[in-house]
Amino acid sequence: MQKKEPVEEAGVVYDTATKKVDMRNLRPTDFPFNKRVILPSALSEEKEVGLQHLKNNMMKSVNNYVQNDKNKQWQNLTENEKNGLRSLRKRSKDNSVVIYQTDESGRFSIDTAENYLLACEPHVKGDETSTQQDYERLESEMNAHSVIWTRIPGAGHGTGHVNRIKNNMITHDCPLPPLYTLRKDHKTMDDEVKGPPVRPVCGAASAYNQRLFHVVSKILNEVWKEEGSVCISTEDMMAGIKKANDELRNNVDNEAIVGSADVKALYPSLDVDFTVDKVWEVLYGSEVRVESVNVEELGLYLSVSLKKDDLLEAGIARYCPTRKSNRGKPPNITGSFLEEKKEKRFMSWKPVSEQPDEVATRRMLTEALRVVLTFIMKNHVYKFDGTVRKQAKGGAIGF
């Protein structure tokens, strides 16, 4: 039988034979949000001269087009259409109209500001408004979770870039993702003035929780790959449908049930606690293991994040440190927990008397994942109509 070789993807090694995920060899440049890149040495003189010649030839072609050909291109707009576009640009600048695309067809849509806000109301109704201070507090807590989740799997210990990876996980003044909508022009409408319903889209190239979920997904992705019925992308689903169709063609006696691949308001309709519980079940029941888990950091994370009764119910309380003194406020995740030196992080905690075995470590890790997934999913913040809002329920809307 052919031996299965470990698979490395963006610095994370997954051993298909032992089903272990190893994040120790993560490099800072494996992250799409890497903050610093060290430029390589210059190429040989011959290659550098060749690249400069290529650049000169390309610029000659561009300049030739600009000088000789640009005015010969056909125009696909009439004079009236050009004047209409100028008028719309002017009205858009003074906020008298909103110009945007339709949902699936990508056509031109124009609406009054009042009608646009009215159409968006069902998607933001009930979401509580937040202040900039609330957002900064959440960003600080998200940064704390992010740093801790580089310590637990020992990210970067194999490459010697622990600090660079930690710094990559920290965000400062991350722009709030704007929420906008697209008209569903393929839907029927009851009122031609109000128009068809809209689809919300949270247009974020980056978000304050992006870094944290990126690290957590390194573990979850391997779990989903073990599940034969899970599609991780549209392309994966299309390939699965094609495979099913091919099998049906070769087996005419096989009965098949065709279901829709579309679900109405899937993510906003999710019950976060129920969803996280289901992820917990799949993760705990899978054969995927995380290599070299730092059980000390993991135990401290659980002690800060969960109540003692929750730790006892999960059967992991004896593996988590307890406070030396109960005076004052309980510790929070943005306190001494983030100290660089280990001695300071554990200064206020009693050491555990018993080290967890593999089964207990797995239970601790899955409980920690429950904590971080709940925090991510319940703290989706966006900006709409100049107001900061926090989604009240369901999964992140419109990403």
C-alpha positions in Angstrom: 0.0 0.0 0.0 1.3 3.4 -0.9 2.3 5.5 2.1 0.5 8.8 2.4 2.9 11.8 2.6 2.2 14.8 4.9 0.5 17.7 3.0 1.8 21.3 3.6 -0.6 24.2 2.9 0.5 27.7 3.7 2.9 26.6 6.4 0.4 24.2 8.1 1.4 20.5 7.8 -1.4 17.9 7.8 -0.2 14.3 8.1 -2.9 12.3 6.2 -1.7 9.1 7.8 -1.9 10.2 11.5 -4.5 13.0 10.8 -2.4 15.5 12.8 -2.3 19.2 12.1 1.1 20.9 12.9 1.2 24.7 12.9 4.8 25.0 14.3 6.2 25.6 10.8 4.0 28.6 10.0 5.9 31.6 8.5 4.8 35.2 8.7 4.5 35.3 5.0 2.0 32.5 5.1 -0.6 35.0 6.3 -2.5 37.0 3.6 -2.3 39.9 6.1 1.4 39.8 6.7 2.6 43.3 7.7 6.3 43.2 6.8 8.1 41.7 3.8 11.9 41.6 3.5 13.0 42.3 0.0 15.2 39.6 -1.6 18.7 40.3 -3.0 19.0 41.8 -6.5 19.0 39.5 -9.5 22.1 39.1 -11.7 23.1 42.0 -13.9 22.0 40.2 -17.0 18.4 39.6 -15.7 18.1 43.1 -14.3 19.0 44.6 -17.7 16.5 42.2 -19.4 13.7 43.4 -17.1 14.6 47.0 -17.8 14.4 46.4 -21.6 11.0 44.7 -21.1 9.7 47.7 -19.1 10.9 50.1 -21.9 9.2 48.1 -24.6 6.0 48.0 -22.7 6.0 51.7 -22.1 6.7 52.4 -25.8 3.6 50.4 -26.7 1.5 52.3 -24.1 2.7 55.7 -25.3 2.1 54.7 -28.9 -1.5 53.8 -28.1 -2.1 57.0 -26.1 -0.7 59.2 -28.9 -2.1 57.5 -32.0 -5.0 55.1 -31.3 -7.0 56.3 -28.3 -9.2 58.6 -30.3 -10.0 56.0 -32.9 -11.9 53.7 -30.5 -15.6 53.2 -31.1 -18.0 54.8 -28.7 -20.9 52.7 -27.5 -22.8 55.6 -25.9 -25.0 58.2 -27.6 -24.6 61.8 -26.8 -27.9 61.7 -24.8 -26.5 58.7 -22.8 -23.3 60.6 -22.1 -25.2 63.6 -20.8 -27.4 61.3 -18.7 -24.3 59.8 -17.0 -22.9 63.3 -16.3 -26.2 64.2 -14.7 -26.3 61.1 -12.6 -22.7 61.6 -11.4 -23.7 65.1 -10.2 -26.9 63.9 -8.4 -24.9 61.1 -6.8 -22.4 63.6 -5.4 -25.1 65.7 -3.8 -26.7 62.4 -2.3 -30.0 62.9 -4.0 -29.8 59.5 -5.6 -28.1 56.2 -4.9 -26.5 54.3 -7.8 -25.6 50.7 -7.4 -25.6 47.3 -9.1 -28.4 44.7 -9.2 -27.8 41.4 -7.5 -27.3 38.7 -10.1 -27.4 40.5 -13.5 -25.0 43.3 -12.5 -27.2 45.9 -14.2 -27.5 49.6 -13.4 -29.8 50.5 -10.6 -30.8 54.0 -9.4 -32.8 54.8 -6.4 -33.7 57.8 -4.2 -31.8 57.9 -0.9 -35.1 57.5 1.1 -36.3 54.5 -0.9 -32.8 52.9 -0.6 -32.8 53.2 3.2 -36.3 51.8 3.3 -35.3 48.8 1.3 -32.3 48.2 3.6 -34.3 48.5 6.8 -35.3 44.8 7.2 -31.6 43.8 7.1 -30.4 46.2 9.9 -33.6 46.3 12.0 -32.9 45.1 15.6 -29.1 45.5 15.3 -27.9 47.6 18.2 -25.9 50.8 17.5 -22.4 51.0 18.9 -19.9 53.7 19.7 -16.4 53.9 18.5 -15.3 53.1 22.0 -17.3 49.9 21.9 -15.6 48.9 18.7 -12.2 49.6 20.1 -12.9 47.4 23.1 -14.0 44.6 20.8 -10.9 45.0 18.7 -8.7 44.8 21.8 -10.5 41.6 22.9 -10.2 40.2 19.4 -6.5 40.9 19.4 -6.1 39.1 22.8 -7.8 36.0 21.4 -5.7 36.2 18.3 -2.4 36.2 20.2 -3.5 33.4 22.4 -4.4 31.2 19.5 -0.9 31.5 18.2 0.5 30.3 21.5 -1.8 27.3 21.9 -0.7 25.4 18.7 2.9 26.8 18.9 2.6 28.7 15.7 6.0 29.7 14.3 8.1 27.8 16.9 9.6 25.6 14.1 10.6 28.6 12.0 11.8 31.0 14.7 9.2 33.7 13.8 7.0 33.6 16.9 7.0 37.3 17.5 6.5 38.3 13.8 3.5 35.9 13.7 2.1 37.4 16.9 2.5 40.9 15.5 0.7 39.9 12.3 -2.3 38.9 14.4 -2.8 42.3 16.0 -5.0 44.9 14.3 -5.0 48.7 15.0 -7.8 51.0 13.8 -9.1 48.4 11.3 -11.7 50.1 9.1 -15.3 49.0 9.8 -16.8 47.0 6.9 -19.5 48.9 5.2 -22.9 47.3 4.6 -24.6 48.0 1.3 -27.3 46.2 -0.7 -28.0 45.0 -4.2 -31.4 45.0 -5.9 -32.7 41.5 -6.6 -34.0 42.3 -10.1 -34.8 38.7 -10.8 -37.5 38.7 -8.1 -41.1 39.8 -8.6 -42.2 43.0 -7.0 -45.5 44.1 -5.4 -44.8 47.8 -5.6 -43.0 49.2 -8.7 -42.1 52.4 -6.7 -40.5 50.5 -3.8 -38.9 48.0 -6.2 -37.8 44.4 -5.5 -36.1 43.3 -2.3 -32.4 43.8 -1.8 -29.5 41.5 -0.8 -27.2 42.8 1.9 -23.4 42.7 1.2 -20.8 43.5 3.8 -18.0 44.8 1.6 -14.9 44.1 3.7 -11.5 43.6 2.2 -10.4 43.1 5.8 -12.0 43.0 9.2 -10.9 43.1 12.8 -11.8 39.4 13.3 -10.2 38.2 10.0 -6.9 37.3 11.5 -8.3 35.3 14.4 -10.6 33.2 12.2 -7.8 32.7 9.7 -5.8 30.8 12.4 -8.8 28.9 13.7 -9.8 27.8 10.2 -6.4 26.2 9.8 -7.7 23.5 12.2 -11.3 23.4 11.1 -10.5 23.1 7.4 -8.8 19.8 7.9 -11.9 18.6 9.8 -14.2 19.5 7.0 -12.0 17.8 4.4 -12.5 14.5 6.3 -16.2 14.9 5.9 -17.2 13.5 2.5 -20.5 15.4 2.3 -19.1 18.9 2.9 -18.4 21.4 0.1 -15.8 24.0 1.0 -16.4 26.1 -2.2 -18.8 26.7 -5.1 -16.4 24.9 -7.4 -16.3 21.9 -5.0 -20.1 21.8 -5.0 -20.3 21.9 -8.8 -17.8 19.1 -9.0 -19.9 17.1 -6.6 -23.1 17.7 -8.6 -21.2 16.6 -11.8 -20.0 13.4 -10.1 -23.5 12.6 -8.9 -24.9 13.2 -12.4 -22.3 10.9 -14.0 -23.1 8.1 -11.5 -26.8 8.4 -12.2 -26.2 8.1 -15.9 -24.5 4.8 -15.3 -27.1 3.5 -12.9 -30.6 4.1 -14.3 -32.2 2.1 -11.4 -30.8 4.5 -8.8 -33.4 6.8 -7.3 -32.3 10.4 -6.8 -33.7 13.4 -4.9 -32.8 16.8 -6.3 -32.7 19.6 -3.7 -32.0 23.3 -4.1 -28.5 24.6 -3.6 -29.9 27.9 -2.5 -31.0 28.7 1.1 -32.9 31.9 2.0 -31.0 34.1 4.4 -28.8 31.2 5.5 -26.2 33.0 7.6 -28.4 35.6 9.3 -30.8 32.7 10.2 -28.2 30.7 12.0 -28.6 30.2 15.7 -25.0 30.9 16.9 -25.1 28.7 20.0 -26.7 25.8 18.1 -24.2 26.2 15.2 -21.2 26.3 17.5 -22.5 23.2 19.3 -22.7 21.3 16.0 -19.2 22.4 15.0 -18.0 21.2 18.5 -19.6 17.8 17.9 -18.0 17.3 14.5 -14.6 18.5 15.7 -14.7 16.3 18.8 -15.8 13.3 16.9 -13.3 13.6 14.0 -10.0 11.9 13.9 -8.1 15.1 13.2 -5.6 16.0 16.0 -3.5 19.2 16.6 0.1 18.5 17.2 2.2 20.0 20.0 -0.7 21.8 21.9 0.6 24.0 24.7 -1.6 22.7 27.5 -0.4 25.4 30.0 -1.5 28.3 27.7 -4.7 26.3 26.8 -5.6 25.8 30.4 -5.0 29.5 31.3 -7.2 30.5 28.3 -10.0 28.3 29.5 -9.7 29.6 33.1 -10.0 33.2 32.0 -12.8 32.5 29.4 -15.1 30.1 31.3 -16.7 29.9 34.7 -15.6 27.2 37.1 -19.0 25.4 36.9 -18.5 25.2 33.1 -15.0 23.7 33.5 -16.3 21.1 36.0 -19.2 20.2 33.7 -16.7 19.6 30.9 -14.5 17.5 33.1 -11.4 19.6 32.6 -11.3 21.8 35.7 -8.4 19.9 37.3 -6.2 20.7 34.2 -6.9 24.5 34.4 -5.1 26.8 36.8 -7.0 28.6 39.6 -6.5 32.0 41.0 -4.3 32.5 44.0 -6.6 35.0 45.5 -10.3 35.9 44.8 -9.9 39.5 45.8 -10.7 42.2 43.3 -12.2 41.8 39.8 -11.9 38.5 38.0 -9.2 38.5 35.4 -10.1 39.3 31.8 -8.6 38.4 28.5 -7.0 41.8 27.9 -5.2 41.9 31.2 -2.0 40.3 32.4 -2.9 37.4 30.2 -1.2 39.2 27.3 2.1 39.8 29.1 5.1 38.8 27.0 6.9 36.9 29.7 5.4 33.7 30.8 6.2 34.3 34.5 4.0 37.4 34.5 1.2 35.7 32.7 1.0 32.9 35.3 2.0 35.1 38.3 -1.6 35.2 39.8 -2.4 31.6 39.1 -1.8 28.3 41.0 -0.2 25.6 38.9 -2.2 22.6 38.1 -1.5 19.4 40.0 -2.3 17.0 37.1 -1.3 17.1 33.4 -3.9 16.2 30.8 -3.6 13.1 28.7 -4.4 13.0 25.0 -8.1 12.6 25.6 -8.3 15.4 28.1 -6.2 17.7 25.9 -8.6 17.1 23.0 -11.6 18.0 25.2 -9.8 21.2 26.4 -9.0 22.2 22.8 -12.6 21.6 21.6 -13.9 23.7 24.5 -11.5 26.4 23.6 -12.6 26.4 20.0 -16.2 26.7 21.3 -15.2 29.8 23.2 -13.4 31.5 20.2 -16.1 30.6 17.6 -18.8 32.0 19.8 -16.9 35.2 20.3 -16.2 35.6 16.6 -19.8 34.9 15.5 -21.5 37.0 18.2 -19.4 40.1 17.5 -19.9 41.0 13.9 -19.7 44.8 13.6 -20.4 46.9 10.5 -21.2 50.4 9.4 -24.4 51.5 7.7 -25.6 55.0 6.9 -22.8 56.5 9.0 -23.7 54.4 12.1 -21.7 51.6 13.7 -23.9 48.6 14.4 -23.4 45.2 16.0 -25.4 42.3 14.5 -27.9 41.2 17.1 -28.3 37.5 16.0 -27.3 35.0 13.3 -24.1 34.6 11.4 -22.3 37.5 9.8 -24.6 39.2 7.4 -23.8 39.5 3.7 -20.1 38.6 3.5 
